[in-house]
Amino acid sequence: MADAKPLPASNSIAPQGATGVLVLSTGEVVWGRGFGAEGVAVGEVCFHTAMTGYQEIMTDPSFAGQMITFTFPHIGNVGANADDVEADDPHALGMIVREDVTGPSNFRSVERLDAWMAKHKRIGLSGVDTRALTRRIRGGGAPNAVIAHAVDGVFDIPALLAMAQAWPGLEGMDLAIAVTTNTHYGWAGGVWRLGEGYDTSASLPFRGGAGAVPQAGGASAELPHPNPSREREGSAKRPHVVAIDYGSKRNIFRNLVAAGADVSVVPATASFEDVMALAPDGIFLSNGPGDPAATGFYAVPVIQQLLDTGLPLFGICLGHQLLALAVGATTTKMFQGHRGANHPVQRLSDGAVEITSMNHGFAVERTSLPATARETHVSLFDGSNAGIELTDRPAFSVQYHPEASPGPQDSLYLFEKFVGMLG
């Protein structure tokens, strides 16, 4: 297959039929056909290599502040539905695709993707040479940009360029504070199965007056403070995980439930006292967007106190980075980041290779890890750190997403490992 052509250095005159545009802060202008909502959004442009799961990707809070270039050309052909989401609303600013969105061809579809995008006020851009744009990102790093959609095709390119150049970028930006929950709540519901939907038997109502119980698909209900009894009617007590939400994906909580735990969720800004008042058996640090060092200003002191309790702790993605910061390591902004559902990771304990889902633009510097933090996983794409465990406390974390939403299921064992550590 021939190489994709490079992006034009400047192309400020709209071609016939163009109703959407992407303006990079470096001056490149990419024209296309807009879909979804009309409007303008500014952020970082990245690319994602997954062939499926575009709804899960768009609703992943880790994509706050970013617009996604999908390398797979046919996005939208299975439509949209209410089950395949990781949050109530999309957090990615927009999507950039090769082919126009077509009518859905899937028995689970309830609406077209472009209608779903419009309903949630997200901008789409089709008709783009996504291979060329991906090569641009791979070669020059993830740029700041503006995506715009106007049915009349009228755009003020100089103004859009100025907006892209004025955006400060993700480095130094705390976005977890913008996507975290506002309150603490109890989670109910296990994983989804074909023909059955979300598993409600895996998580029964709390006993002791917790109020309304969350629905299995991902709704939440505020719990009283402190946490009520976790004994269940007709069942043994299950270990209780308190998850700190820095921008969590719902399927992570579902897999914790499926592994045998009860789950309560608290905001990113929860204090040590807030967490301990819920009487946890273990602590979970969620994924999330933005610069971990910026989030760490308020998160790291709490994590350090939690580590001192000796409670088991498990972190994913941003949670992995925050755990590393809490033990004295450092993180850095990656040149282009890792985003896809086919990333090979080697498990150093036995040499096994896991195919994983990844979504991160920052990484832990392995050379900064203290003697008490052992590297457990390594990316086989670029050799970057993909996991650690502490040697002096029961805590571990991974840089990737083991919940398989979207992506492979090679790493689901990590949820069982964590729940198995709980008293």
C-alpha positions as CSV (number, residue, x, y, z in Angstrom):
1,M,0.0,0.0,0.0
2,A,1.4,3.4,-0.9
3,D,2.5,5.8,1.8
4,A,0.0,8.5,2.8
5,K,0.7,11.9,1.5
6,P,2.0,14.5,4.1
7,L,-0.4,17.1,5.3
8,P,-0.3,20.3,3.3
9,A,1.7,23.1,5.0
10,S,-1.2,25.5,4.5
11,N,-4.6,25.1,2.9
12,S,-6.7,28.0,4.2
13,I,-9.2,28.0,1.2
14,A,-12.1,25.7,1.8
15,P,-12.6,23.1,-1.0
16,Q,-16.1,22.7,-2.4
17,G,-18.4,20.9,0.0
18,A,-16.3,21.3,3.0
19,T,-18.3,21.9,6.2
20,G,-15.7,21.0,8.7
21,V,-12.1,21.8,9.4
22,L,-9.2,20.9,11.7
23,V,-6.6,23.7,12.3
24,L,-3.4,22.7,13.9
25,S,-1.4,25.1,16.0
26,T,1.5,24.6,13.7
27,G,-0.5,26.0,10.8
28,E,-1.7,23.0,8.9
29,V,-5.3,23.1,7.9
30,V,-7.2,19.9,7.2
31,W,-10.6,20.1,5.5
32,G,-13.5,17.6,5.7
33,R,-17.2,17.1,6.1
34,G,-18.6,18.0,9.5
35,F,-21.1,15.8,11.3
36,G,-22.6,15.7,14.7
37,A,-22.8,19.1,16.5
38,E,-21.9,22.4,14.9
39,G,-19.5,24.5,16.8
40,V,-15.8,24.9,17.7
41,A,-13.6,22.9,20.2
42,V,-9.9,23.3,21.1
43,G,-7.6,20.6,22.5
44,E,-4.9,18.1,21.6
45,V,-5.2,15.8,18.6
46,C,-4.3,12.2,19.1
47,F,-4.9,9.0,17.2
48,H,-6.4,5.7,18.3
49,T,-5.8,2.3,16.6
50,A,-8.8,0.3,17.9
51,M,-11.0,-1.2,15.2
52,T,-14.1,-1.4,17.5
53,G,-15.5,0.3,20.5
54,Y,-15.7,3.9,19.3
55,Q,-18.5,4.7,21.8
56,E,-16.4,3.4,24.7
57,I,-13.5,5.5,23.5
58,M,-15.5,8.7,23.1
59,T,-17.0,8.4,26.6
60,D,-13.7,7.5,28.3
61,P,-13.1,10.4,30.7
62,S,-9.3,10.0,30.1
63,F,-9.9,11.6,26.7
64,A,-11.0,15.0,28.2
65,G,-9.2,17.8,26.4
66,Q,-8.6,15.7,23.3
67,M,-10.0,15.0,19.9
68,I,-9.5,11.5,18.4
69,T,-8.3,10.5,15.0
70,F,-9.5,7.0,14.3
71,T,-7.1,5.0,12.2
72,F,-9.7,2.4,11.4
73,P,-11.6,4.0,8.4
74,H,-15.2,2.7,9.1
75,I,-16.3,4.4,12.2
76,G,-20.1,4.5,12.9
77,N,-21.2,1.5,10.9
78,V,-22.6,-0.3,14.0
79,G,-24.5,2.7,15.2
80,A,-24.9,3.7,18.9
81,N,-26.6,2.4,21.9
82,A,-27.0,3.1,25.6
83,D,-25.0,0.1,26.8
84,D,-21.6,0.8,25.1
85,V,-20.7,3.9,27.1
86,E,-18.2,4.5,29.9
87,A,-19.8,7.7,31.2
88,D,-23.1,9.5,30.8
89,D,-21.6,11.8,28.1
90,P,-18.7,11.8,25.8
91,H,-15.5,13.4,27.2
92,A,-13.5,13.4,24.0
93,L,-14.0,16.8,22.3
94,G,-14.6,15.3,18.8
95,M,-13.7,12.6,16.3
96,I,-11.8,12.6,13.0
97,V,-12.6,9.8,10.6
98,R,-11.8,8.7,7.0
99,E,-15.2,7.6,5.7
100,D,-18.6,9.3,6.1
101,V,-20.8,7.9,8.9
102,T,-23.3,5.5,7.3
103,G,-26.5,4.0,8.5
104,P,-26.0,1.4,11.2
105,S,-25.9,-2.3,10.5
106,N,-26.1,-4.0,13.9
107,F,-28.9,-5.5,15.9
108,R,-27.9,-3.6,19.0
109,S,-28.0,-0.2,17.4
110,V,-30.7,2.3,18.5
111,E,-29.5,5.4,16.7
112,R,-26.9,6.6,14.2
113,L,-23.5,7.7,15.4
114,D,-23.8,11.2,13.9
115,A,-27.2,11.7,15.7
116,W,-25.6,10.5,18.9
117,M,-22.7,12.9,18.4
118,A,-25.1,15.8,17.8
119,K,-27.2,14.9,20.8
120,H,-24.1,15.1,23.0
121,K,-22.8,18.3,21.4
122,R,-19.6,16.6,20.0
123,I,-18.1,17.6,16.6
124,G,-17.2,15.0,14.0
125,L,-15.0,15.5,10.8
126,S,-15.1,12.9,8.0
127,G,-13.4,12.7,4.6
128,V,-10.0,13.2,6.2
129,D,-6.8,11.4,5.1
130,T,-6.4,9.9,8.6
131,R,-3.3,8.0,7.5
132,A,-1.6,11.3,6.7
133,L,-2.8,12.9,10.0
134,T,-1.6,9.9,12.0
135,R,1.8,10.1,10.3
136,R,1.9,13.8,11.2
137,I,1.2,13.0,14.9
138,R,3.7,10.1,14.9
139,G,6.4,12.2,13.4
140,G,5.8,15.6,15.0
141,G,4.0,14.7,18.3
142,A,0.4,15.3,19.3
143,P,-0.4,19.0,18.4
144,N,-2.9,21.4,19.8
145,A,-5.7,22.1,17.4
146,V,-9.2,23.4,16.8
147,I,-11.9,21.3,15.3
148,A,-14.9,23.2,13.8
149,H,-18.1,22.3,12.0
150,A,-20.4,24.8,10.3
151,V,-23.2,23.7,7.8
152,D,-22.6,26.9,5.7
153,G,-18.9,26.1,5.4
154,V,-17.8,29.5,6.5
155,F,-14.7,29.5,8.8
156,D,-12.4,32.2,10.1
157,I,-9.1,30.3,9.7
158,P,-6.8,33.0,11.2
159,A,-9.1,33.1,14.3
160,L,-9.1,29.4,14.6
161,L,-5.4,29.2,14.3
162,A,-5.0,31.8,17.0
163,M,-7.3,29.8,19.3
164,A,-5.2,26.7,18.7
165,Q,-2.0,28.5,19.4
166,A,-3.3,30.1,22.6
167,W,-4.4,26.8,24.2
168,P,-1.8,25.9,26.8
169,G,-1.7,22.2,26.2
170,L,-2.2,19.2,28.5
171,E,1.2,19.4,30.3
172,G,0.6,21.0,33.7
173,M,-3.2,20.7,33.3
174,D,-5.3,19.0,36.0
175,L,-8.4,17.6,34.2
176,A,-9.4,15.0,36.8
177,I,-11.0,17.8,38.8
178,A,-13.3,18.5,35.9
179,V,-14.5,14.9,35.3
180,T,-14.6,13.3,38.7
181,T,-17.9,12.6,40.5
182,N,-19.3,15.3,42.8
183,T,-20.2,12.9,45.6
184,H,-19.5,9.4,46.9
185,Y,-21.8,6.6,45.9
186,G,-22.3,2.9,45.8
187,W,-21.8,1.0,42.6
188,A,-24.0,-1.9,41.6
189,G,-23.8,-4.3,38.6
190,G,-21.4,-6.7,37.0
191,V,-20.2,-7.1,33.4
192,W,-22.4,-7.2,30.2
193,R,-23.2,-10.5,28.5
194,L,-24.8,-11.1,25.1
195,G,-28.5,-11.7,25.4
196,E,-28.5,-10.9,29.1
197,G,-27.3,-7.3,29.4
198,Y,-25.6,-6.2,32.6
199,D,-25.3,-8.7,35.4
200,T,-27.5,-7.6,38.3
201,S,-27.0,-10.9,40.3
202,A,-23.3,-10.1,40.8
203,S,-24.1,-7.1,43.0
204,L,-27.1,-7.2,45.3
205,P,-28.5,-4.3,47.3
206,F,-26.7,-3.1,50.4
207,R,-28.4,-3.9,53.6
208,G,-28.7,-1.2,56.3
209,G,-30.6,1.7,54.7
210,A,-28.3,2.7,51.8
211,G,-31.2,4.3,50.0
212,A,-31.9,3.7,46.3
213,V,-29.6,1.2,44.7
214,P,-27.6,2.0,41.5
215,Q,-28.7,0.3,38.4
216,A,-26.4,-2.3,36.9
217,G,-25.7,-0.3,33.8
218,G,-23.9,2.4,35.6
219,A,-26.2,4.7,37.5
220,S,-25.2,5.7,41.0
221,A,-26.8,6.6,44.3
222,E,-25.3,8.6,47.1
223,L,-24.4,6.5,50.2
224,P,-24.8,7.8,53.7
225,H,-21.5,8.6,55.4
226,P,-20.1,6.4,56.9
227,N,-20.8,3.4,54.8
228,P,-23.6,1.1,55.9
229,S,-23.1,-2.6,56.7
230,R,-21.8,-4.5,53.7
231,E,-23.4,-7.8,54.6
232,R,-25.8,-9.0,51.9
233,E,-29.1,-10.7,52.4
234,G,-28.5,-14.4,51.9
235,S,-24.8,-14.1,51.1
236,A,-21.4,-13.8,52.8
237,K,-19.8,-10.5,53.4
238,R,-17.8,-9.4,50.4
239,P,-14.6,-7.3,50.6
240,H,-15.3,-3.6,50.2
241,V,-13.2,-1.5,47.7
242,V,-13.2,2.3,47.9
243,A,-12.4,3.6,44.4
244,I,-11.0,7.1,44.0
245,D,-12.5,8.5,40.8
246,Y,-10.0,10.6,38.8
247,G,-12.1,10.0,35.6
248,S,-13.1,6.4,35.9
249,K,-14.5,4.0,33.3
250,R,-17.6,2.1,34.4
251,N,-16.4,-1.3,33.2
252,I,-13.6,-1.1,35.7
253,F,-16.1,-1.1,38.5
254,R,-18.1,-3.8,36.9
255,N,-15.0,-6.0,36.8
256,L,-14.3,-5.3,40.4
257,V,-17.8,-6.5,41.2
258,A,-17.4,-9.5,39.0
259,A,-14.2,-10.4,40.8
260,G,-16.1,-10.5,44.1
261,A,-16.0,-7.0,45.7
262,D,-18.4,-4.3,46.7
263,V,-17.5,-0.9,45.4
264,S,-18.0,2.6,46.7
265,V,-16.7,5.5,44.7
266,V,-15.4,8.8,46.0
267,P,-14.3,12.1,44.3
268,A,-10.7,12.8,43.3
269,T,-10.5,15.4,46.0
270,A,-11.7,13.0,48.8
271,S,-9.5,13.3,51.9
272,F,-7.8,10.4,53.8
273,E,-10.5,10.7,56.4
274,D,-13.3,10.6,53.8
275,V,-11.9,7.4,52.4
276,M,-11.3,5.7,55.7
277,A,-14.7,6.6,57.0
278,L,-16.1,4.1,54.5
279,A,-14.2,1.3,56.1
280,P,-12.4,0.0,53.0
281,D,-10.7,-3.4,52.7
282,G,-8.8,-2.1,49.7
283,I,-8.3,1.1,47.7
284,F,-8.6,1.5,43.9
285,L,-7.0,4.4,42.0
286,S,-8.8,5.0,38.7
287,N,-7.8,6.1,35.3
288,G,-8.3,9.8,34.3
289,P,-7.1,12.6,32.0
290,G,-4.5,15.3,32.3
291,D,-1.1,15.7,33.7
292,P,-0.5,13.3,36.7
293,A,1.9,15.8,38.3
294,A,-0.9,18.4,38.4
295,T,-3.4,16.0,39.8
296,G,-0.8,14.8,42.2
297,F,-0.8,18.1,44.2
298,Y,-3.9,17.0,46.0
299,A,-4.0,13.3,45.2
300,V,-0.5,12.2,46.2
301,P,-0.6,13.2,49.9
302,V,-3.8,11.2,50.3
303,I,-2.4,8.2,48.5
304,Q,0.7,8.3,50.7
305,Q,-1.5,8.2,53.9
306,L,-3.5,5.3,52.4
307,L,-0.3,3.4,51.7
308,D,0.7,3.8,55.3
309,T,-2.4,2.0,56.5
310,G,-1.2,-1.2,54.9
311,L,-4.4,-1.7,52.9
312,P,-4.1,-3.3,49.5
313,L,-4.1,-0.8,46.7
314,F,-4.5,-1.2,42.9
315,G,-4.1,1.6,40.3
316,I,-4.8,1.8,36.6
317,C,-3.5,4.4,34.1
318,L,-3.5,7.8,35.8
319,G,-3.9,5.8,39.1
320,H,-0.7,4.0,38.2
321,Q,1.1,7.3,37.6
322,L,-0.2,8.7,40.9
323,L,1.0,5.7,42.8
324,A,4.4,6.1,41.3
325,L,4.5,9.8,42.2
326,A,3.4,8.9,45.8
327,V,6.5,6.8,46.3
328,G,8.9,9.4,44.8
329,A,9.0,8.6,41.1
330,T,8.4,11.1,38.3
331,T,6.3,11.2,35.2
332,T,6.8,12.9,31.8
333,K,4.7,13.9,28.8
334,M,5.1,11.4,26.0
335,F,5.8,12.4,22.4
336,Q,2.7,10.9,21.0
337,G,1.2,8.7,23.7
338,H,-0.2,5.2,23.6
339,R,-3.8,4.8,22.4
340,G,-5.2,1.6,21.0
341,A,-6.6,-1.8,21.8
342,N,-3.6,-3.9,20.5
343,H,-0.6,-2.9,22.6
344,P,1.7,-5.7,23.6
345,V,3.0,-5.7,27.2
346,Q,5.5,-8.1,28.6
347,R,4.9,-9.4,32.2
348,L,8.4,-9.6,33.6
349,S,7.6,-12.2,36.2
350,D,7.2,-15.0,33.6
351,G,7.8,-13.4,30.2
352,A,4.2,-13.7,29.1
353,V,2.9,-11.1,26.7
354,E,-0.5,-9.5,27.2
355,I,-2.3,-7.7,24.5
356,T,-3.7,-4.6,26.1
357,S,-5.8,-1.5,25.7
358,M,-4.0,1.7,26.4
359,N,-4.9,5.4,26.6
360,H,-2.3,7.6,28.1
361,G,-0.1,10.6,27.1
362,F,2.2,10.6,30.2
363,A,4.5,7.8,31.4
364,V,6.3,6.9,34.6
365,E,10.1,7.3,34.3
366,R,11.5,3.9,35.3
367,T,14.9,5.4,36.3
368,S,13.1,7.4,38.9
369,L,11.5,4.5,40.7
370,P,12.7,3.9,44.2
371,A,14.2,0.7,45.5
372,T,10.9,-0.3,47.0
373,A,9.1,-0.2,43.6
374,R,9.7,-3.1,41.3
375,E,8.9,-2.8,37.6
376,T,6.4,-5.6,36.6
377,H,5.4,-4.8,33.0
378,V,7.0,-3.2,30.0
379,S,5.5,-1.9,26.7
380,L,6.9,-3.9,23.8
381,F,6.2,-1.0,21.4
382,D,8.7,1.4,23.0
383,G,10.0,-0.2,26.1
384,S,8.3,2.3,28.4
385,N,7.1,1.3,31.9
386,A,3.7,-0.4,32.0
387,G,3.4,-1.6,35.6
388,I,4.9,-1.6,39.1
389,E,4.5,-3.2,42.5
390,L,5.8,-2.1,45.9
391,T,8.0,-4.5,47.8
392,D,7.3,-3.1,51.2
393,R,3.5,-2.6,50.9
394,P,0.6,-4.5,49.2
395,A,0.2,-2.1,46.2
396,F,0.5,-2.5,42.5
397,S,-0.5,-0.7,39.3
398,V,-0.5,-1.0,35.5
399,Q,-0.3,1.7,32.8
400,Y,-2.9,0.0,30.6
401,H,-6.6,-0.8,30.9
402,P,-7.4,-4.4,31.9
403,E,-11.1,-3.9,31.9
404,A,-11.3,-4.6,28.1
405,S,-13.7,-1.8,27.1
406,P,-12.8,-1.7,24.4
407,G,-10.1,-4.2,23.9
408,P,-8.8,-7.7,24.7
409,Q,-9.3,-9.6,27.9
410,D,-5.8,-10.8,28.6
411,S,-5.5,-8.8,31.8
412,L,-8.8,-9.4,33.6
413,Y,-6.8,-11.5,36.0
414,L,-5.6,-8.3,37.7
415,F,-9.0,-7.7,39.2
416,E,-9.1,-11.2,40.7
417,K,-5.5,-10.7,41.9
418,F,-6.5,-7.5,43.7
419,V,-9.7,-8.7,45.2
420,G,-7.9,-11.9,46.3
421,M,-5.5,-9.6,48.4
422,L,-8.4,-8.2,50.4
423,G,-9.3,-9.4,53.9
